[in-house]
């Protein structure tokens, strides 16, 4: 094993470059397979929406559609339902290459093929390099090796490959989210203005791609304050957080101002939270969540603008919860299946079924085993002092993210693609498991050779 590690370290940059090349080639191949239309893969309303918005933006029509659009946007009416940043990305590619979805697929395949394995690599290195100072995971689990393995797993993860070739926010959102996690650990380790700036930019990009990250940002900031308190760096940590929060607010504010000018009322960013809450808790589900069934808009709400619609639908969605808390809890329990689903199902295409099974279904045993290895090294947390010491470690942060992000979606709207950011973080543990398996195989072979 020592020879194996030495060889990998010696050719570290070569292997990392090879991983990037492999990652890009796999994603470009899928992009070419999906082609220049927006009807494949099927069941992806988001893809058709971003294509339409990109085409409208370059013809001067702004964020709008030429006909009535899901879920409640009238034709030729300003919309805030979809990510402004991703729509602008699609429009930029269309402005350069013409209205060709394949061009977006290829650009995203190349960028995602490099950036996603890289941020997984950086996060894995940061987690285990910092963690081993507190609780050594394993003498053989060197952060440099683990980071390379995690990057390789991200490169070949089938669902990541599929969504990198799809006109949707997933790839860039996961990149920005993992970047912000890695920068959070950097800021916790050494609170500086520079780390605060970069964290703010990462959070701003992630939020502009998908505003559902905002509840997690609150938890993450609270964790950083706790770490700063425990490490007697509270003043510098607060300064870093204020810088991050200010940059995040500055990146959101142009769209908040735009929304106020368009709708005459406050709408922070996108008008999709209310509909998500309303549709996901609707009585049509009973106690069995149907992730691909959209609740109809009540007739009396037509005529409201999107900001008003978002507020009213949020109110009604919360009303569904309060009216029958027992049904809501059973409905949320049924969303566990939708969230962790990795087996083929008749309501999704063969391509998506293969993607789920060839990613989460294949890697889940490694994720679980790697998590067990990491927690075994931490040991039992018997006293409040043990818990306090563990709470400031990188492992505590990534576990908190995986748990919080999963619970957030299970209690609101759950689909397997909403789990992908958690999958990306879990690859750090899958890498730990893979290295341990390699170590055991080498050990067995050496034993047999001696005999």
C-alpha positions as CSV (number, residue, x, y, z in Angstrom):
1,X,0.0,0.0,0.0
2,X,2.9,2.4,0.7
3,X,4.2,1.8,-2.8
4,X,0.7,2.5,-4.2
5,X,0.4,5.7,-2.3
6,X,3.9,6.9,-3.3
7,X,3.1,6.2,-6.9
8,X,-0.2,8.1,-6.8
9,X,1.5,11.1,-5.0
10,X,4.3,11.2,-7.6
11,X,1.9,11.4,-10.5
12,X,-0.8,13.3,-8.6
13,X,-1.3,16.1,-11.2
14,X,-1.3,13.7,-14.1
15,X,-4.0,11.6,-12.6
16,X,-6.1,14.7,-11.7
17,X,-5.8,15.9,-15.3
18,X,-6.8,12.5,-16.6
19,X,-9.9,12.5,-14.4
20,X,-10.9,15.9,-15.8
21,X,-10.5,14.6,-19.4
22,X,-12.5,11.5,-18.6
23,X,-15.2,13.5,-16.9
24,X,-15.5,15.9,-19.9
25,X,-15.6,13.1,-22.5
26,X,-18.4,11.3,-20.7
27,X,-20.5,14.4,-20.4
28,X,-19.8,15.5,-24.0
29,X,-20.9,12.0,-25.2
30,X,-24.2,12.3,-23.4
31,X,-24.7,15.9,-24.7
32,X,-24.2,14.7,-28.3
33,X,-26.6,11.8,-27.6
34,X,-29.3,14.2,-26.3
35,X,-28.8,16.4,-29.3
36,X,-30.1,19.8,-30.3
37,X,-33.7,19.5,-29.0
38,X,-35.2,20.1,-25.6
39,X,-37.6,17.1,-25.5
40,X,-34.9,14.7,-24.3
41,X,-34.7,13.6,-21.6
42,X,-38.5,13.7,-21.2
43,X,-40.4,15.0,-18.1
44,X,-38.0,18.0,-17.7
45,X,-40.1,21.1,-17.8
46,X,-37.2,23.1,-16.4
47,X,-35.1,22.3,-19.5
48,X,-37.8,23.6,-21.9
49,X,-38.3,26.7,-19.7
50,X,-34.6,27.7,-19.7
51,X,-34.4,27.1,-23.4
52,X,-37.5,29.4,-24.0
53,X,-36.2,32.1,-21.6
54,X,-32.7,32.1,-23.2
55,X,-34.3,32.5,-26.7
56,X,-36.6,35.3,-25.5
57,X,-33.8,37.2,-23.7
58,X,-31.6,37.5,-26.8
59,X,-34.5,38.9,-28.8
60,X,-35.2,41.6,-26.3
61,X,-38.3,40.2,-24.6
62,X,-36.7,39.9,-21.2
63,X,-37.7,37.2,-18.7
64,X,-41.0,36.1,-20.3
65,X,-42.6,33.5,-22.5
66,X,-44.5,33.9,-25.7
67,X,-47.4,31.7,-24.4
68,X,-48.9,30.7,-21.1
69,X,-46.3,28.8,-19.2
70,X,-46.1,26.4,-16.2
71,X,-47.2,26.9,-13.5
72,X,-48.9,30.2,-13.8
73,X,-47.1,32.7,-16.1
74,X,-49.4,34.3,-18.8
75,X,-47.9,35.0,-22.2
76,X,-45.7,38.1,-22.7
77,X,-45.7,38.7,-18.9
78,X,-42.5,39.2,-16.8
79,X,-41.7,36.1,-14.8
80,X,-39.5,35.5,-11.8
81,X,-40.2,31.8,-11.4
82,X,-37.0,30.5,-12.9
83,X,-33.3,31.1,-12.1
84,X,-32.3,34.5,-13.5
85,X,-28.6,33.6,-13.5
86,X,-29.0,30.3,-15.4
87,X,-31.4,31.9,-17.9
88,X,-28.7,34.5,-18.6
89,X,-26.1,31.8,-19.0
90,X,-28.3,30.1,-21.6
91,X,-28.9,33.4,-23.3
92,X,-25.2,34.2,-23.4
93,X,-24.5,30.9,-25.2
94,X,-27.4,31.4,-27.6
95,X,-26.1,34.9,-28.4
96,X,-22.7,33.5,-29.3
97,X,-23.7,30.2,-31.0
98,X,-27.3,30.8,-32.1
99,X,-30.4,29.2,-30.5
100,X,-29.0,25.6,-30.3
101,X,-29.6,23.7,-27.0
102,X,-26.7,21.4,-28.1
103,X,-24.3,24.4,-27.7
104,X,-25.5,24.9,-24.1
105,X,-25.1,21.2,-23.5
106,X,-21.6,21.1,-24.8
107,X,-20.4,24.2,-22.9
108,X,-22.0,23.0,-19.7
109,X,-20.5,19.5,-20.2
110,X,-17.0,20.9,-20.5
111,X,-17.4,23.3,-17.6
112,X,-19.2,20.9,-15.4
113,X,-16.9,18.1,-16.3
114,X,-14.0,20.0,-14.9
115,X,-15.6,22.1,-12.1
116,X,-17.6,19.4,-10.4
117,X,-14.8,16.8,-9.9
118,X,-12.6,19.7,-8.9
119,X,-14.8,21.0,-6.1
120,X,-15.4,17.4,-4.9
121,X,-11.6,17.0,-4.9
122,X,-11.2,20.3,-2.9
123,X,-13.9,19.5,-0.4
124,X,-12.6,16.0,0.2
125,X,-9.1,17.3,0.8
126,X,-10.2,20.0,3.1
127,X,-12.4,17.7,5.2
128,X,-9.9,15.0,5.8
129,X,-6.8,17.2,6.0
130,X,-8.4,19.2,8.8
131,X,-10.3,16.3,10.3
132,X,-7.2,14.1,10.8
133,X,-5.7,16.7,13.1
134,X,-8.6,16.1,15.6
135,X,-9.5,12.5,14.9
136,X,-7.1,10.6,12.5
137,X,-9.4,8.7,10.1
138,X,-6.9,6.1,9.1
139,X,-3.1,6.1,8.7
140,X,-3.6,4.9,5.1
141,X,-6.3,7.4,4.2
142,X,-4.2,10.3,3.1
143,X,-6.2,13.4,2.1
144,X,-4.3,13.6,-1.2
145,X,-5.3,10.1,-2.2
146,X,-8.9,10.5,-0.9
147,X,-9.3,13.7,-2.9
148,X,-8.2,12.0,-6.1
149,X,-10.5,9.0,-5.6
150,X,-13.5,11.3,-4.8
151,X,-12.8,13.3,-8.0
152,X,-12.8,10.1,-10.0
153,X,-16.1,9.0,-8.5
154,X,-17.6,12.4,-9.3
155,X,-16.4,12.1,-12.8
156,X,-18.1,8.8,-13.5
157,X,-21.3,9.4,-11.3
158,X,-24.0,8.7,-13.9
159,X,-26.6,11.2,-12.6
160,X,-24.0,14.0,-12.6
161,X,-23.1,13.1,-16.2
162,X,-26.8,13.2,-17.3
163,X,-27.5,16.6,-15.6
164,X,-24.3,18.1,-16.9
165,X,-25.7,17.6,-20.4
166,X,-29.2,19.0,-19.5
167,X,-30.4,22.6,-19.6
168,X,-30.9,22.8,-15.9
169,X,-29.3,24.4,-12.9
170,X,-28.1,21.2,-11.2
171,X,-24.5,21.1,-12.3
172,X,-23.6,24.7,-11.6
173,X,-25.6,24.8,-8.4
174,X,-23.8,21.7,-7.0
175,X,-20.5,23.3,-7.9
176,X,-21.3,26.6,-6.2
177,X,-22.7,24.8,-3.1
178,X,-19.7,22.5,-2.6
179,X,-17.4,25.5,-3.2
180,X,-19.2,27.4,-0.4
181,X,-18.9,24.4,1.9
182,X,-15.1,24.2,1.2
183,X,-14.8,27.9,1.8
184,X,-16.8,27.7,5.0
185,X,-14.3,25.2,6.3
186,X,-11.4,27.5,5.2
187,X,-13.1,30.4,7.0
188,X,-13.6,28.3,10.1
189,X,-9.9,27.3,10.1
190,X,-8.6,30.8,9.4
191,X,-11.0,33.7,9.5
192,X,-9.8,36.2,7.0
193,X,-11.4,38.9,4.8
194,X,-10.4,37.0,1.7
195,X,-12.1,33.8,2.8
196,X,-15.2,35.9,3.6
197,X,-15.3,37.5,0.2
198,X,-14.9,34.2,-1.7
199,X,-17.5,32.5,0.5
200,X,-20.0,35.3,-0.2
201,X,-19.5,35.0,-3.9
202,X,-20.0,31.2,-3.8
203,X,-23.2,31.6,-1.8
204,X,-24.4,34.4,-4.1
205,X,-23.9,32.2,-7.2
206,X,-25.6,29.2,-5.5
207,X,-28.6,31.3,-4.4
208,X,-29.1,32.9,-7.8
209,X,-29.2,29.4,-9.2
210,X,-31.5,28.0,-6.6
211,X,-32.9,29.9,-3.7
212,X,-33.6,26.8,-1.6
213,X,-30.0,27.0,-0.3
214,X,-31.0,30.0,1.9
215,X,-32.3,28.0,4.9
216,X,-29.0,26.1,5.0
217,X,-27.0,29.4,4.8
218,X,-28.6,30.4,8.2
219,X,-27.5,27.0,9.7
220,X,-24.0,27.4,8.2
221,X,-23.5,30.9,9.6
222,X,-24.6,29.7,13.0
223,X,-22.0,26.9,12.8
224,X,-19.3,29.4,11.9
225,X,-20.2,31.6,14.9
226,X,-20.1,28.5,17.2
227,X,-16.7,27.6,15.8
228,X,-15.4,31.1,16.2
229,X,-16.6,31.1,19.8
230,X,-15.0,27.8,20.6
231,X,-11.7,28.8,19.0
232,X,-11.6,32.3,20.5
233,X,-11.8,33.8,17.0
234,X,-15.4,35.2,17.3
235,X,-14.6,38.8,16.3
236,X,-12.7,37.8,13.2
237,X,-15.3,35.2,12.3
238,X,-18.1,37.8,12.7
239,X,-16.2,40.1,10.3
240,X,-15.9,37.3,7.7
241,X,-19.6,36.5,8.0
242,X,-20.6,40.1,7.7
243,X,-18.5,40.4,4.5
244,X,-20.0,37.1,3.1
245,X,-23.6,38.2,4.0
246,X,-23.1,41.6,2.4
247,X,-21.8,40.1,-0.8
248,X,-24.7,37.7,-0.9
249,X,-27.2,40.5,-0.4
250,X,-25.5,42.6,-3.1
251,X,-25.8,39.8,-5.6
252,X,-29.4,39.2,-4.8
253,X,-30.5,42.9,-4.6
254,X,-30.6,43.7,-8.3
255,X,-33.2,41.0,-8.9
256,X,-35.2,42.0,-5.7
257,X,-35.3,45.6,-7.0
258,X,-36.3,44.3,-10.5
259,X,-39.1,42.3,-8.9
260,X,-40.4,45.3,-6.9
261,X,-40.5,47.4,-10.0
262,X,-42.3,44.7,-12.0
263,X,-44.8,43.5,-9.4
264,X,-45.1,46.5,-7.0
265,X,-44.4,44.3,-4.0
266,X,-41.5,42.6,-2.3
267,X,-40.3,39.3,-3.8
268,X,-36.7,38.4,-2.7
269,X,-35.7,36.4,-5.7
270,X,-37.9,33.7,-7.4
271,X,-41.6,33.1,-7.3
272,X,-41.4,29.3,-7.0
273,X,-41.3,28.7,-3.2
274,X,-45.0,29.4,-2.7
275,X,-46.1,27.1,-5.5
276,X,-43.7,24.3,-4.3
277,X,-45.1,24.5,-0.8
278,X,-48.7,24.6,-2.1
279,X,-48.4,21.8,-4.7
280,X,-46.3,19.5,-2.5
281,X,-48.8,19.6,0.5
282,X,-52.0,19.7,-1.6
283,X,-54.8,17.4,-0.5
284,X,-54.7,15.6,-3.9
285,X,-51.7,13.7,-2.7
286,X,-53.5,12.2,0.3
287,X,-50.7,10.6,2.2
288,X,-48.8,9.4,-0.8
289,X,-46.6,12.0,-2.5
290,X,-46.7,12.1,-6.3
291,X,-43.6,14.0,-7.3
292,X,-44.6,14.4,-11.0
293,X,-48.1,15.6,-10.3
294,X,-48.7,19.4,-10.3
295,X,-51.5,20.8,-8.3
296,X,-53.9,23.1,-10.2
297,X,-53.9,26.8,-9.5
298,X,-57.2,27.8,-7.8
299,X,-59.4,29.8,-10.2
300,X,-59.8,32.7,-7.9
301,X,-56.0,33.4,-7.9
302,X,-55.8,33.9,-11.7
303,X,-55.2,37.6,-12.3
304,X,-52.7,38.0,-9.4
305,X,-49.2,38.9,-10.4
306,X,-46.4,36.4,-9.7
307,X,-45.3,38.0,-6.4
308,X,-48.9,38.0,-5.1
309,X,-49.4,34.5,-6.4
310,X,-46.3,33.3,-4.6
311,X,-47.4,34.8,-1.3
312,X,-50.9,33.4,-1.5
313,X,-49.8,29.9,-2.5
314,X,-47.3,29.9,0.3
315,X,-50.1,30.8,2.7
316,X,-52.4,28.1,1.4
317,X,-49.6,25.5,1.4
318,X,-48.9,26.2,5.1
319,X,-52.7,26.0,5.6
320,X,-52.7,22.5,4.3
321,X,-50.1,21.6,6.9
322,X,-51.9,23.2,9.8
323,X,-55.3,21.8,8.7
324,X,-54.2,18.2,9.1
325,X,-50.9,17.8,10.7
326,X,-51.2,14.0,10.8
327,X,-51.7,13.8,7.1
328,X,-48.8,16.1,6.5
329,X,-46.5,13.9,8.6
330,X,-47.6,10.8,6.7
331,X,-47.2,12.7,3.4
332,X,-43.7,13.8,4.4
333,X,-42.8,10.2,5.4
334,X,-43.9,9.1,1.9
335,X,-41.5,11.6,0.4
336,X,-38.6,9.7,1.9
337,X,-39.1,7.2,-0.9
338,X,-39.1,9.9,-3.6
339,X,-36.0,11.5,-2.2
340,X,-33.9,8.3,-1.9
341,X,-35.3,6.5,-4.9
342,X,-32.6,4.9,-7.0
343,X,-34.4,1.9,-8.6
344,X,-36.1,2.0,-12.1
345,X,-39.7,3.3,-12.1
346,X,-42.3,3.3,-14.8
347,X,-43.0,7.1,-14.4
348,X,-39.5,8.1,-15.5
349,X,-37.5,7.5,-18.7
350,X,-35.1,4.6,-19.1
351,X,-32.2,7.1,-19.3
352,X,-33.1,8.5,-15.9
353,X,-33.8,5.1,-14.4
354,X,-30.3,3.9,-15.5
355,X,-28.8,7.2,-14.2
356,X,-30.3,6.7,-10.8
357,X,-29.3,3.0,-10.6
358,X,-25.8,3.7,-12.0
359,X,-25.1,6.4,-9.5
360,X,-26.8,6.4,-6.1
361,X,-27.8,2.8,-6.4
362,X,-24.2,1.7,-7.2
363,X,-22.4,4.1,-4.8
364,X,-24.7,3.9,-1.8
365,X,-22.9,1.0,-0.1
366,X,-19.6,2.8,-0.4
367,X,-21.1,6.0,1.0
368,X,-22.6,4.1,4.0
369,X,-19.4,2.2,4.6
370,X,-17.2,5.3,4.4
371,X,-19.5,7.2,6.8
372,X,-19.2,4.3,9.2
373,X,-15.4,4.3,8.9
374,X,-15.3,8.1,9.6
375,X,-17.6,7.9,12.6
376,X,-15.8,4.8,14.0
377,X,-12.6,6.8,14.2
378,X,-14.4,9.6,16.0
379,X,-15.5,7.1,18.6
380,X,-18.3,7.4,21.2
381,X,-19.4,10.9,22.2
382,X,-20.2,10.3,25.8
383,X,-19.9,13.7,27.4
384,X,-21.0,17.3,26.5
385,X,-17.3,18.0,26.1
386,X,-16.9,15.3,23.5
387,X,-19.9,16.6,21.6
388,X,-18.6,20.2,21.8
389,X,-15.2,19.1,20.4
390,X,-16.8,17.1,17.6
391,X,-19.2,19.9,16.7
392,X,-16.4,22.2,15.4
393,X,-14.9,19.6,13.1
394,X,-15.3,19.5,9.3
395,X,-17.1,16.1,9.6
396,X,-19.7,17.8,11.8
397,X,-20.4,20.4,9.2
398,X,-20.8,18.0,6.2
399,X,-23.0,15.7,8.2
400,X,-25.1,18.6,9.3
401,X,-25.5,19.7,5.7
402,X,-26.4,16.2,4.5
403,X,-29.0,15.8,7.3
404,X,-30.5,19.4,7.1
405,X,-30.7,19.5,3.3
406,X,-32.4,16.1,3.2
407,X,-34.9,16.9,6.0
408,X,-35.7,20.3,4.3
409,X,-36.7,18.6,1.1
410,X,-38.5,15.7,2.7
411,X,-40.7,18.1,4.6
412,X,-41.4,20.3,1.5
413,X,-40.9,18.8,-2.0
414,X,-38.7,15.8,-2.6
415,X,-37.4,14.3,-5.8
416,X,-34.3,12.2,-6.4
417,X,-32.6,15.1,-8.3
418,X,-32.9,17.4,-5.3
419,X,-30.7,14.9,-3.4
420,X,-27.8,15.4,-5.8
421,X,-25.9,18.0,-3.7
422,X,-26.0,15.5,-0.8
423,X,-24.7,12.8,-3.1
424,X,-21.8,15.0,-4.1
425,X,-20.8,15.6,-0.5
426,X,-21.3,11.9,0.3
427,X,-18.7,11.0,-2.3
428,X,-16.1,12.1,0.2
429,X,-17.1,9.1,2.3
430,X,-17.4,6.8,-0.7
431,X,-13.8,7.7,-1.5
432,X,-12.8,6.7,2.1
433,X,-14.5,3.4,1.6
434,X,-12.9,2.8,-1.8
435,X,-9.4,3.4,-0.4
436,X,-10.1,1.1,2.5
437,X,-11.3,-1.6,0.1
438,X,-8.1,-1.2,-2.0
439,X,-6.0,-1.4,1.1
440,X,-7.7,-4.6,2.1
441,X,-7.3,-6.1,-1.4
442,X,-3.6,-5.3,-1.5
443,X,-3.1,-6.7,2.0
444,X,-4.8,-10.0,1.1
445,X,-2.7,-10.3,-2.1
446,X,0.5,-9.6,-0.2
447,X,-0.5,-12.3,2.4
448,X,-1.2,-14.8,-0.4
449,X,2.1,-14.0,-2.1
450,X,4.0,-14.6,1.2
451,X,2.3,-17.9,1.6
